[in-house]
Amino acid sequence: MNSSESTSTKSPSVILVGVDFGLPHFDGELEELGLLALTAGYTVADRVSCKRRAPDPALFVGSGKVEEIKLLAQSTGASEILFDQALSPAQQRNLEQYLGLPVNDRTLLILEIFAQRARSHEGKLQVELARLQYLSTRLVRRWSHLERQSGGIGMRGGPGEKQIELDRRLISDAIKRTKERLGKVKKQRATQRRQRERRDAFNISLVGYTNAGKSSLFNGLVKARAYAADQLFATLDTTTRQLYLGEAGRSVSLSDTVGFIRNLPHGLVDAFAATLQEAVDADLLLHVVDASNPAYPEQIASVMEVLKDIGADQIPQILVFNKLDAMDPAAVPAFLADLMELDGQSVPRIYVSARSGLGLPELRGMLAQRVVSQIDEVDDMHPADQGSLNGIENTQL
């Protein structure tokens, strides 16, 4: 018993597997998958990567590579295999049968992290919905009890109903209940947004790739104590605070949102629609970028893809290149504020260090200018237009 207890306290060791299909931005070293695994509490035993023209329909990788993974797992004592790409239910089942070990993919790994990090009632509901939607496609996986049930008094399921059919119906019912509960939360958020609109609030949302330093920047701007750590998905639940801008003579609403990531599962985008709604309803997006990461262009592209998915790609942005203090000195720009081409448009960019505070006063100045310019635009409207606008607001409220 003591040996089993000591074993259970150890982090499960995993082998990471990535397949290069010739697509751009392939992570040959599996660095991001390794960070995700560490964030989820795994120990990385080894890494395997290979090239293929297309996925094998049955095993995703060839049988020779699967045999290599099996021998590697035996030699390292790995207890699980993690693939960097999404696996089909059939591929997952076949690999588990061949390897004799649990096999999971990037999607489930992200779901595990989200489940560990969700703190608010809304966040937990969103994770549960994404998990149920994922499981609904995986019922072919580990089910060996596919015998038909016998009907009768006190038996669940009709005569001859397969166990897998019952499980699918139960998950379908759970998805429906979770969506209903999440719908109520969305209504509460909508009420809160209407209250902010009634106060004529200017809404700013922080968006960006996970671990770009959004929460650290949020804390630096509003002097808050939101949780921030050097890890992926440190923040899942949206936090909103008031930020006073002295040059504008007023406060604005600043929200810190969940971090984005490459190949973010669409189920998670849908499930976190209520949280990401803060970005959709924002007047301005602060797109936070890790300036010290050589892969920042790919990360910017991933964030823009998610913004398009949620309908927030047309909202004005300011690119905030964070972690200036961690940049290679040779790469530090001569000017901390300039313009950068983004999707065919020139977007303001500013370099800052949320940790040291360098550049934050200048960023506040840029935000104040945006707020003042919007106020001036409203004041310059024709009185008739202003009246009609007020009329619309009154009818909405």
N, C-alpha and C positions, 0 to 999 in steps of 0.2 A: 504493500500500500504506500509506503514511504517513497519507493522509487517512482510509482505512478504519479504521486503528488508532486514530486520534484520535477518530473517531466512535464506535467501540465503547466507549471509556472514558466517554462521556457517559451520564448517566442517561436511560433511555427516557422520553419525554414522553407523557402520557396525557390524554385528555378524560374527565371524570367526568360520568356521566349518572344522574339520579334522576327517578323518576316518582311523582307524588302521586296515589294512588288514593283519597284521602279518608280514609285510615286515620290514627289518632292518632299523634303523635310523628314526623311526616314531617320529615326533616332537609333543609329547603329549601335551605340553603347547602352541603349535602354536606360538612360539616366533618369528620365522623367518617370518611367514605370518603376524604377528602383526607389525614387522618392515617394511615389504613391504607396509602394509596398511598405516602406519604413513608416510612413504616416499611419498606415492601417495596423501597424504592430507586428509586421513580419520581419524575419531576418533573411537576407538574400544569400542563398547558398552558391549560386552560379548564374551565368547568363549565356543564352544561346541565341544566335541570329543566323539567318540564312537568306538566300535569294530564291525567288520563284517568279514565274511569269503570271501564275494565277493560283488561287487557293485550291488545294486538293478537296474535292467534294466530300470525301469521307473523313479525312484526318487533318485537313487544313494544311499540314506539311506532309512531305512524303514519308512512306513507311520507314525508309532508312534513317531519316532525321528523328522520327519517333523512337526508333530503337536506340539512337544515340542519347536522346533525352532520358530514356528509361535507365540506361546504364549509368548516366550521370547522376540521376536521382538516387540510385542504389549506392554509388560511391560517396556521395555527399550527405546521405541521410535526409534528403529533402522530403517534406511531407505533402507538398502541393506544387502544382505547376500553374504559372500565371502567363497568359498570352497578352501581348500588347494590343492585339487587334480583337475585334468582336468575333466570337465563335457562334456558329449556328447551333441550335439544340442537338442536332444529329451529330455534328462534329464533336461537340463537348462529350456526348455520351460515348461515342466510339473511342475517343482518346482516353477516357476514364477506364473503359474496359481493357484497352490495350496496355495502358501504363499501370493500372492497379492503384492509381492515386487520384485524389480530387483534382479536377482541372477547371480553372476559372479564367475569365477574361477581364479586360480593362474596365468594362462596364460594371461588372459586379464589384470590382475593387473600389471604384469610385462610390458605388452605392454603400459599401461597408463604411467608408470614411464618412460619408454624409450621415449615416445612421449614428456613428460615434459622436459626431460634432453637433448635431442638431440639439438645440436647447429650448427654443420656444415651442409653444403648442403648434404654431403654424409650421415651423420647420420640421417637427416630427411628423406631422400629417403629410407634408410634401414628400419626405423620405419614404414613408410607408406606402404612399401611392405609387411612387417610382418603383419600389421594391416589388409590390404586387403586380404591376404591369410587366416587370421583367420576369417574374416567376410564372406568369400566365403563359409565357412562350416556352417555358422550360419543363413542362410537366412530363416530357418524354425522358427526362434525365435519369433519375435514380429510382424510378418506380418499378419495382419487381412484383408488386402486388396488383397486377392487372386482371386478376380473376374476376369474373362477374359475381356481383353480390346476389344473394337470394332475397327476394322480396318477402314481405310479410309484416305482421303487426310488430311494432317496435323496431323495425329495421329502417335505416336511413337509405334513401334511394329506391327507385322503382324496381320492379322485377327485371332482373337481367341487366341492371345498370352497371357499367364498369366503374371500378374505383377511380380511374383517371377522369371519367366524366363527372363523378361527384366532386372530386377535388377541383376540377375546372369550374364547376358551378359555384362552389364555395368561394373560390378566389374572385370570381366575377361579382358575387354579392358583396364581398369585402371591398372591392374596387368601387362599387357603386356607393356604398356607405361612406367611404373615405372621401370621394368626390363631393358628396353632399356636405360633409363637415367642412371640407376645404372651401366650398362655395360660400358658406357662412362667414368664414374668415376673410374671404375676398370682399364681401359686402362691408365688413367692419373696416377694412383698409380703405375702401372707396369712401366711406363716411369720413374717415380721418383726412383723406385727401381733399374732400369738399370743404372741410373745416379750414384747411390750410389755404385753399383757394379763396375762401370767404375773408381770410385775413390778408389777402393779396400777397401771399408768400411767393418768393422766388425760390424754386426748387432746384437743387444741384445734387446729382448722384455721382458717386465714385464707382467707376467700372474699371476692369482691367484683368489681366491674366493672374491666376492664383499665385500668391507669394510675390507679387510686384510691390507690396508695401502699402496697400490701400488703407488698412486699419491703422498703420503707423502714421500715415499722412492725415487720416481722419482725427487721430488723437492730437497730432501737432497743430491742426487748424482750430479745433474746438476745445482743446485742453480737456478731452474726455479720457475715460479709462477703458475704452473698448479693448477686448482681448486681441492681442497682436503677437504673432510668433513667426519664427523663420521656418515655416512648414507650409505644405500645400493645404488649402481649404481650412485655414485657421479660423475664418469667419464664415458662417453660413446664414445666420439670421440678420436681417436688415436692422441697422441702428440709425436713428435719425436724431440730430441735435440742431440747435440754433447756433448759427455762426454770425457774430456781429462784425460788420465791415464798416470801420470808421469813416473811410473816404466816401462811402455811399450814404452814411448816416442811417443805416437800417440793418436789420438782421435778415439772413436767408436761412432756408432749411437745407441741411446737408445730410445726405444718406450714404451709408456704407453698405454695399451690396455683396453678394456671394461672388467669389472669383470664378473666372472662366478658365477653360482648359481646352487643349487640342482634342478634337473628336469627342466633345462633350456629348454624352448620350442624349438623343432627342427626347427620350422619356423624362430625363431630368429637366430639360428645358421646359417641357410642358408642365411637369410637376411643380417647378419653381416659378411658374408664371406669376403668382401673386407677389413673390419677393422681387422678381425682375420687373414687375409693374412700376416700381419706383423709378427705374431707369426710363421706362416708356413714357412716364408722365413728367419727366424732368424738363426744366427749361434749359439746362446746360449739363453736359456730361464732362466730368474730369476723368479722362482716360489715362490711368496710371500705368506707366511702363517701367520695367526693371532695366534701367540704362546700362547696368553692369553685365547683363546677360547678352552674350553674342547672338543668341537666337531671338532677340527682341522683334525683328521684322516679322518672323513667323508667328510670334505671340500676338502682335498687333493684328495680323490677318485673322487669327482664330477669334479674337474678341470681336472684330468687325463682322465676322460670319454669324456669331451668336446674336449680335445687335440687329442684323438683318432678319434673323429668324423671329425675333420678338417685336420687330417693327420700330426699332429705336435708332436705326442707322442714319436717319435724316435730322436727328437732334444735334444742335451745335455742340462742338467739342473743343476742349483745350487738352492737348497732349502734355501730361506731366511726367517728364523723364526723371524718375526717382532713383535713389541710391547713388547720387553723384559722388558721395564719399568713397564708394566701392569701385568706381570706374578706374580703368587703367589711366594713369596721369597723362599719357600721350594722347588719349582719346577725349579728354576733357575739352569741351568747346571754348573758344575765346569769348563768346557771348552766351549768356545763360538763357536768353529769350530770342526766338526767331520764328520762322514759319517752316512747316514741313508739308510735303505733298502727301495727301491721304485720299485715296479713291478719286483722284482727279481734282481735288480741291486743296487749296492752301489753308492749313489749320495751324493756329497758334501753338507754339511749343515752348515749354519752360523747363529748365533743369533745376531740380531741388534735391535736398537730402532731408527726408522726414526725421531721420535720427538726430542730425546735428542742428536742424532748423534752417540751414542755408537755403535761401531762395524762397522761403515761406512768406516773408513780407511782400516780396514782389508778386507772388501768386495771389495773395490777398488783394493787392492793387489791381491785378488783372480782373479778378472777380468783381471788384467794386466798379470798375469801368463797364463791365457787362451789365450789371444791375442798373447803373445810372443811365446807360444808353437805352435800356428797355423802358425805363420810366419816361425818358424824353420822348420815345416813340409814341407812348400812350398819350402824353401831354400834348403832342403835336397833332393828334387826331382831330378831325373836324368835330365840333360839338355835337352835330347830329349823329355822327358815327359813334362818338363816345356815349351818347344817350342810348343808341340801339344796343351797344355792347353791354351797358348796364342792364338794359331790359332783358337781354339774353341771360345774364348772370342771375337776375332775380328769378326768372322762370325756372332755371336749373336748381336753384337753392330752395 
